[in-house]
Amino acid sequence: MEIEICNMKDFQKLTLDDTKELKSVTFRNMEVNGEFVDKFWELFSSGMKVLSFEDCWTVDNYSFSDLFDGDYSVRRLVIKSNDLTIDDVDSIFSLVYPYLIRQFVFSSNQLNADIVKNSLMKKLGSCSPELEILDTNSK
């Protein structure tokens, strides 16, 4: 099962029962702030097979890495946001369970695939051959 969430009102209405069978969640055009982070943790703290953030942005000193903890489980992570920085990517990969993630898809005016791969190689020692990194801005 999958769901797309496009506004905070709909997000706030969701309950654990609504989300327990979900395998894929897409957030679209949403602001990542304290209210968002709290609700995300309430519903998705144990992980998600596919997690996407399409045209979302961060405010109030929040970042995408605030959504994860030290063993967050995700197989495919998509973040398409010009707010995504290399520091945020480094933090995310310190907080998601590294042996499960297989694909990281991103777009950001601040990053390209080489920057991300080089940073992850330094951070993780070696980029898993099973981890695919895709930059949707690349031509």
Summary of the structure (lengths in Angstrom):
residues: 139
radius of gyration: 14.3
end to end distance: 31.7
largest distance: 41.6
contacts: 402
relative contact order: 0.13
helix: 34%
strand: 27%
